């Protein structure tokens, strides 16, 4: 069952917790003139997600399906959404586009390169490529520039129930998934430096709690890395 929370004006976190697996999954609706969904969720959750989206808008209006990387919780329901949403197109890096077309999930993904932007109408996404596909090929994170929301996918994710009580310090919970998503410390440091140049006000991961950035971005990253070392 999905629950919903508005984490920034017109941006909604749609989340459910898989108790058997001990992990929560988040998708994000951006209520722009051209509505966007960040991550599609798996096909098994499609109907529940469709119903949750319908509480805010007619899901058939979705225009963009942002796919951070080719994995079931990010791209599993791409074909299901495109079957019902005539104008919806996946937005992804070139590697994910090859997988989507190769597996017959989408014939027309919108491929973005590092630094590309997408004007949604009242909201704008900027894409940064991140090496976390298989073999560390580029996937992406998306930054919504008008509200300062970073859709970080597995970076800063937590194996926590996002509908439960948030711990006072998320760093320990964020460390394993962040380290696993990009398993090379030097690459993570490069990513942190690039993200620190953005005016990030809120981090919205694909798992666990969304949270505001208190202080500067590098402080958040340093706390996560310190927790990883101490774990």
C-alpha positions as CSV (number, residue, x, y, z in Angstrom):
1,X,0.0,0.0,0.0
2,X,1.3,3.4,-1.0
3,X,1.3,6.5,1.2
4,X,2.0,10.0,0.0
5,X,3.7,13.1,1.4
6,X,4.3,16.5,-0.3
7,X,8.0,17.1,0.3
8,X,8.2,20.4,-1.6
9,X,5.6,22.5,-3.4
10,X,4.1,20.3,-6.1
11,X,6.5,17.4,-5.4
12,X,5.1,14.3,-3.8
13,X,6.9,11.3,-2.4
14,X,4.9,8.1,-3.0
15,X,6.3,5.3,-0.9
16,X,5.6,1.8,0.3
17,X,7.5,-0.5,2.7
18,X,8.2,-4.1,1.8
19,X,8.4,-5.6,5.3
20,X,9.4,-9.0,4.1
21,X,12.5,-7.6,2.4
22,X,13.0,-4.9,5.0
23,X,13.2,-2.0,2.5
24,X,11.1,0.9,1.4
25,X,10.6,2.1,-2.1
26,X,10.0,5.7,-3.2
27,X,8.7,7.3,-6.4
28,X,8.3,11.0,-6.9
29,X,5.5,12.9,-8.7
30,X,6.4,16.4,-10.0
31,X,3.1,18.2,-10.7
32,X,4.4,20.3,-13.5
33,X,2.7,21.4,-16.7
34,X,4.3,18.3,-18.2
35,X,4.0,15.9,-15.2
36,X,7.0,13.7,-14.4
37,X,7.4,10.6,-12.3
38,X,10.9,9.9,-10.9
39,X,11.3,6.1,-10.9
40,X,8.4,3.8,-12.0
41,X,8.6,1.2,-9.4
42,X,8.3,-2.5,-10.2
43,X,5.6,-3.9,-12.3
44,X,4.1,-5.7,-9.3
45,X,3.4,-2.4,-7.6
46,X,2.1,-0.7,-10.7
47,X,-1.7,-0.8,-10.0
48,X,-1.1,0.4,-6.4
49,X,1.1,3.2,-7.6
50,X,-1.4,4.2,-10.3
51,X,-4.1,4.5,-7.7
52,X,-1.8,6.7,-5.5
53,X,-1.0,8.9,-8.4
54,X,-4.7,9.3,-9.2
55,X,-5.3,11.0,-5.9
56,X,-3.3,14.0,-7.3
57,X,-3.9,13.9,-11.1
58,X,-5.1,11.8,-13.9
59,X,-2.0,9.5,-14.4
60,X,-2.6,9.3,-18.1
61,X,-1.3,12.9,-18.2
62,X,2.2,11.8,-17.3
63,X,4.7,13.1,-19.8
64,X,8.1,12.0,-18.4
65,X,9.3,8.8,-16.6
66,X,12.7,9.5,-15.1
67,X,14.8,6.3,-15.0
68,X,17.9,6.8,-12.8
69,X,19.3,3.4,-13.9
70,X,18.1,0.1,-15.3
71,X,16.8,-1.8,-12.2
72,X,13.4,-3.1,-11.4
73,X,12.4,-0.5,-8.8
74,X,13.5,2.3,-11.2
75,X,12.3,1.0,-14.5
76,X,10.2,-2.1,-13.9
77,X,6.9,-0.5,-14.8
78,X,8.0,1.6,-17.8
79,X,6.1,-0.5,-20.3
80,X,2.9,-0.6,-18.1
81,X,2.9,3.2,-17.8
82,X,3.5,3.7,-21.5
83,X,0.6,1.4,-22.3
84,X,-1.8,3.7,-20.4
85,X,-0.1,7.1,-20.9
86,X,0.1,7.9,-24.6
87,X,2.5,10.8,-24.2
88,X,4.8,9.4,-21.6
89,X,8.5,8.8,-22.5
90,X,11.3,7.5,-20.3
91,X,14.2,9.9,-19.6
92,X,17.5,8.1,-19.0
93,X,21.2,7.9,-19.8
94,X,22.3,6.1,-22.9
95,X,23.1,2.8,-21.1
96,X,19.5,2.5,-19.7
97,X,18.1,3.5,-23.1
98,X,19.8,0.5,-24.7
99,X,18.4,-1.8,-22.1
100,X,14.9,-0.4,-22.3
101,X,14.8,-0.8,-26.1
102,X,16.7,-4.1,-26.1
103,X,14.3,-5.7,-23.7
104,X,11.3,-4.2,-25.6
105,X,10.1,-2.0,-22.7
106,X,10.2,1.2,-24.7
107,X,10.8,2.2,-28.3
108,X,11.5,5.8,-27.8
109,X,13.4,6.8,-24.6
110,X,14.6,10.4,-24.3
111,X,18.4,10.1,-23.8
112,X,20.1,12.8,-21.7
113,X,23.8,13.6,-21.3
114,X,25.6,15.0,-18.3
115,X,24.4,18.5,-17.6
116,X,21.3,18.3,-19.8
117,X,18.2,20.0,-18.6
118,X,14.5,19.3,-19.2
119,X,11.9,22.0,-18.8
120,X,8.7,20.6,-17.4
121,X,6.8,23.8,-17.3
122,X,7.2,25.6,-13.9
123,X,9.8,23.0,-12.9
124,X,13.2,22.1,-14.4
125,X,15.3,19.0,-14.1
126,X,19.1,19.0,-14.5
127,X,20.7,15.6,-15.0
128,X,24.1,14.5,-13.7
129,X,25.5,11.2,-14.8
130,X,26.6,8.8,-12.1
131,X,28.6,5.6,-12.5
132,X,26.3,3.0,-11.0
133,X,25.0,0.9,-13.8
134,X,26.5,-2.6,-14.2
135,X,30.2,-2.2,-14.7
136,X,29.9,1.4,-13.3
137,X,28.4,2.6,-16.6
138,X,26.6,6.0,-16.3
139,X,23.1,6.2,-14.8
140,X,21.8,9.5,-13.5
141,X,20.6,11.7,-10.7
142,X,18.1,14.5,-11.3
143,X,18.1,17.9,-9.6
144,X,14.9,20.0,-9.7
145,X,16.3,23.5,-9.9
146,X,13.3,25.6,-8.8
147,X,12.7,23.9,-5.5
148,X,16.2,22.6,-4.9
149,X,15.3,18.9,-4.7
150,X,17.9,16.3,-5.5
151,X,16.4,13.0,-6.6
152,X,19.4,10.9,-5.6
153,X,18.1,7.3,-6.3
154,X,20.3,4.9,-4.3
155,X,22.7,7.6,-3.1
156,X,21.8,8.5,0.5
157,X,19.1,5.8,0.5
158,X,18.2,3.8,3.7
159,X,16.7,0.4,4.4
160,X,14.1,2.1,6.6
161,X,10.3,2.3,6.6
162,X,9.7,5.8,5.2
163,X,6.2,5.8,6.8
164,X,7.7,5.2,10.3
165,X,9.6,7.4,12.7
166,X,12.7,9.0,11.2
167,X,15.9,8.5,13.2
168,X,17.6,11.6,14.6
169,X,20.7,10.8,12.6
170,X,20.3,9.1,9.2
171,X,24.0,9.0,8.4
172,X,24.5,5.4,9.7
173,X,21.4,4.2,7.8
174,X,22.5,5.9,4.6
175,X,26.1,4.6,4.5
176,X,25.6,1.0,3.3
177,X,23.4,1.8,0.4
178,X,25.4,4.8,-0.7
179,X,28.6,2.8,-0.5
180,X,27.0,-0.1,-2.4
181,X,25.6,2.1,-5.1
182,X,29.0,3.5,-6.1
183,X,31.5,1.1,-4.5
184,X,34.6,3.1,-5.3
185,X,35.4,5.9,-2.8
186,X,37.2,8.1,-5.3
187,X,34.2,8.0,-7.6
188,X,31.9,8.9,-4.7
189,X,34.1,11.8,-3.8
190,X,33.9,13.1,-7.4
191,X,30.1,12.8,-7.3
192,X,29.9,14.6,-3.9
193,X,32.0,17.5,-5.3
194,X,29.8,17.9,-8.3
195,X,26.6,17.7,-6.3
196,X,28.0,20.2,-3.8
197,X,28.1,22.8,-6.5
198,X,24.3,22.6,-6.8
199,X,22.0,24.6,-4.4
200,X,20.5,21.4,-2.9
201,X,17.9,22.1,-0.2
202,X,16.3,18.6,0.0
203,X,17.6,15.1,-0.8
204,X,14.9,12.7,-2.0
205,X,16.4,9.2,-2.3
206,X,14.8,6.1,-3.8
207,X,14.6,4.4,-0.5
208,X,13.9,5.6,3.0
209,X,13.3,9.2,4.1
210,X,13.7,12.4,2.2
211,X,15.5,15.0,4.3
212,X,16.6,18.6,4.2
213,X,20.3,19.5,3.8
214,X,21.4,21.2,7.0
215,X,24.5,23.2,6.4
216,X,26.5,22.4,3.2
217,X,26.3,19.3,1.0
218,X,29.8,18.2,1.7
219,X,29.1,18.0,5.4
220,X,26.3,15.5,4.7
221,X,28.6,13.4,2.5
222,X,31.4,13.5,5.1
223,X,29.0,12.2,7.8
224,X,27.9,9.4,5.5
225,X,31.5,8.4,4.7
226,X,32.5,8.6,8.4
227,X,29.6,6.3,9.3
228,X,30.6,3.8,6.5
229,X,34.2,3.7,7.9
230,X,32.9,3.2,11.5
231,X,30.4,0.5,10.6
